[in-house]
């Protein structure tokens, strides 16, 4: 048995997913990550949302990570940030027209999560 089998497999996987030829890969590049779907779901439910409100809803996320995730979603055109010239400064986030196209997918994931939790004993979650 060859010792470099895993390396060969990794090379094949990298070749398959390089470039922008896979729609699922492209979507996951935009919404993938530990917090992005949760952020989008919160913004979808209460639009627009302020930074502090998002931080309260996701207590386990650090401020730096929240900022980074929001900036990536803004960079990718999924959310829009509006800054108000007030003291203290107020910043609100809302879904863009492109971001709103994710709502059916987010709702489907929420429905799956509800169904999964209903079918599984609490001890297995």
Sine and cosine of phi, psi and omega as CSV:
sin_phi,cos_phi,sin_psi,cos_psi,sin_omega,cos_omega
0.00,0.00,0.72,-0.70,-0.01,-1.00
-0.96,0.28,0.63,-0.78,0.00,-1.00
-0.99,0.17,-0.31,0.95,-0.07,-1.00
-0.99,-0.16,0.36,0.93,-0.02,-1.00
-0.85,0.52,-0.68,0.73,-0.02,-1.00
-0.91,0.42,-0.64,0.77,0.02,-1.00
-0.89,0.46,-0.68,0.73,0.04,-1.00
-0.87,0.48,-0.68,0.74,0.01,-1.00
-0.89,0.45,-0.67,0.74,0.02,-1.00
-0.89,0.45,-0.63,0.77,0.01,-1.00
-0.89,0.47,-0.68,0.74,0.02,-1.00
-0.90,0.43,-0.71,0.71,0.01,-1.00
-0.87,0.50,-0.68,0.73,0.00,-1.00
-0.90,0.44,-0.62,0.78,0.01,-1.00
-0.92,0.40,-0.62,0.79,-0.03,-1.00
-0.92,0.40,-0.66,0.75,-0.13,-0.99
-0.99,-0.13,0.04,1.00,0.08,-1.00
-0.94,0.33,0.51,-0.86,0.01,-1.00
0.99,0.10,-0.08,-1.00,-0.05,-1.00
-0.93,-0.37,0.68,0.73,-0.08,-1.00
-0.99,-0.11,0.00,1.00,-0.04,-1.00
-0.86,-0.51,0.90,-0.43,-0.03,-1.00
-0.85,0.53,-0.64,0.77,0.00,-1.00
-0.91,0.42,-0.66,0.75,0.03,-1.00
-0.88,0.47,-0.68,0.73,0.02,-1.00
-0.88,0.47,-0.69,0.72,0.00,-1.00
-0.89,0.45,-0.68,0.73,-0.02,-1.00
-0.93,0.36,-0.46,0.89,0.10,-1.00
-0.90,0.44,-0.53,0.85,-0.05,-1.00
-1.00,0.07,-0.72,0.69,-0.11,-0.99
-0.96,-0.28,-0.02,1.00,0.01,-1.00
-0.94,0.33,0.33,-0.94,-0.01,-1.00
0.85,-0.53,0.25,-0.97,-0.11,-0.99
-0.93,0.37,-0.51,0.86,-0.19,-0.98
-0.90,-0.44,-0.29,0.96,-0.18,-0.98
-0.88,0.48,-0.71,0.71,0.00,-1.00
-0.91,0.41,-0.60,0.80,0.05,-1.00
-0.92,0.40,-0.64,0.77,0.06,-1.00
-0.89,0.46,-0.74,0.68,-0.02,-1.00
-0.89,0.45,-0.61,0.79,0.02,-1.00
-0.91,0.42,-0.67,0.74,0.03,-1.00
-0.90,0.44,-0.69,0.72,0.00,-1.00
-0.92,0.40,-0.60,0.80,0.03,-1.00
-0.89,0.47,-0.65,0.76,-0.05,-1.00
-0.95,0.30,-0.63,0.78,-0.06,-1.00
-0.73,-0.68,1.00,0.09,-0.08,-1.00
-0.96,-0.28,0.78,-0.62,-0.03,1.00
-0.99,0.11,0.30,-0.95,0.03,-1.00
-0.81,-0.59,0.61,-0.79,0.04,-1.00
-1.00,0.05,0.35,-0.94,-0.03,-1.00
-0.82,0.57,-0.75,0.66,-0.02,-1.00
-0.87,0.49,-0.60,0.80,0.03,-1.00
-0.92,0.40,-0.65,0.76,0.05,-1.00
-0.89,0.45,-0.67,0.74,0.00,-1.00
-0.88,0.47,-0.64,0.76,0.02,-1.00
-0.92,0.40,-0.59,0.81,-0.03,-1.00
-0.94,0.34,-0.48,0.88,-0.02,-1.00
-0.84,-0.55,0.98,0.19,-0.12,-0.99
-0.92,0.39,-0.40,0.92,-0.05,-1.00
-0.99,0.12,-0.18,0.98,-0.02,-1.00
-1.00,0.08,0.63,-0.78,0.06,-1.00
-0.99,0.16,0.35,-0.94,-0.01,-1.00
-0.89,0.46,-0.64,0.77,0.00,-1.00
-0.90,0.43,-0.67,0.74,0.01,-1.00
-0.92,0.39,-0.67,0.75,0.04,-1.00
-0.86,0.51,-0.73,0.69,0.02,-1.00
-0.86,0.50,-0.72,0.69,-0.01,-1.00
-0.88,0.47,-0.73,0.68,-0.02,-1.00
-0.89,0.45,-0.67,0.74,0.02,-1.00
-0.90,0.43,-0.66,0.75,0.02,-1.00
-0.90,0.43,-0.63,0.78,0.03,-1.00
-0.91,0.41,-0.68,0.74,0.03,-1.00
-0.91,0.42,-0.59,0.81,0.05,-1.00
-0.93,0.37,-0.69,0.72,0.03,-1.00
-0.85,0.53,-0.61,0.79,-0.04,-1.00
-0.99,0.10,0.02,1.00,0.08,-1.00
0.99,0.17,0.30,0.95,-0.05,-1.00
-1.00,0.01,-0.61,0.80,0.06,-1.00
-0.82,-0.58,0.29,-0.96,0.00,-1.00
-0.83,-0.56,0.68,-0.74,0.02,-1.00
-0.94,-0.33,0.76,-0.65,0.04,-1.00
-0.87,-0.49,0.81,-0.58,-0.03,-1.00
-0.96,-0.28,0.78,-0.62,0.04,-1.00
-0.98,-0.20,0.71,-0.70,0.00,-1.00
-0.99,0.16,0.98,0.20,-0.02,-1.00
-0.75,-0.66,0.21,-0.98,0.11,-0.99
-0.85,-0.52,0.89,-0.47,-0.08,1.00
-0.95,0.32,0.37,-0.93,-0.03,-1.00
-0.87,0.49,0.60,-0.80,0.03,-1.00
-0.88,-0.48,0.75,-0.66,0.02,-1.00
-0.81,-0.59,0.76,-0.65,0.03,-1.00
-0.85,-0.52,0.54,-0.84,0.01,-1.00
-0.86,-0.50,0.66,-0.75,0.09,-1.00
-0.55,-0.83,0.31,-0.95,0.01,-1.00
-0.95,0.30,0.63,-0.78,0.14,-0.99
-0.99,0.12,0.05,-1.00,0.07,-1.00
-0.86,0.51,-0.64,0.77,0.05,-1.00
-0.91,0.41,-0.67,0.74,0.03,-1.00
-0.89,0.46,-0.57,0.82,0.01,-1.00
-0.91,0.42,-0.37,0.93,0.05,-1.00
-0.93,0.37,-0.29,0.96,0.05,-1.00
-0.99,0.14,-0.24,0.97,-0.08,-1.00
-0.82,0.57,-0.73,0.69,0.02,-1.00
-0.87,0.49,-0.61,0.80,0.02,-1.00
-0.93,0.38,-0.66,0.75,0.02,-1.00
-0.91,0.42,-0.69,0.72,0.03,-1.00
-0.89,0.46,-0.63,0.78,0.03,-1.00
-0.90,0.43,-0.64,0.77,0.04,-1.00
-0.91,0.41,-0.64,0.77,0.06,-1.00
-0.90,0.45,-0.68,0.73,0.02,-1.00
-0.90,0.44,-0.66,0.76,0.05,-1.00
-0.89,0.46,-0.71,0.71,0.01,-1.00
-0.86,0.50,-0.68,0.74,0.04,-1.00
-0.89,0.46,-0.72,0.69,-0.01,-1.00
-0.90,0.43,-0.65,0.76,0.00,-1.00
-0.88,0.47,-0.73,0.68,-0.01,-1.00
-0.90,0.44,-0.58,0.81,0.00,-1.00
-0.93,0.36,-0.52,0.85,-0.05,-1.00
-1.00,0.02,-0.33,0.95,-0.06,-1.00
-0.98,-0.22,0.64,-0.77,0.11,-0.99
-0.89,0.46,0.56,-0.83,-0.05,-1.00
-0.84,0.54,-0.49,0.87,-0.02,-1.00
-0.93,0.37,-0.34,0.94,-0.03,-1.00
-0.99,-0.11,-0.04,1.00,-0.03,-1.00
-1.00,0.05,0.00,0.00,0.00,0.00
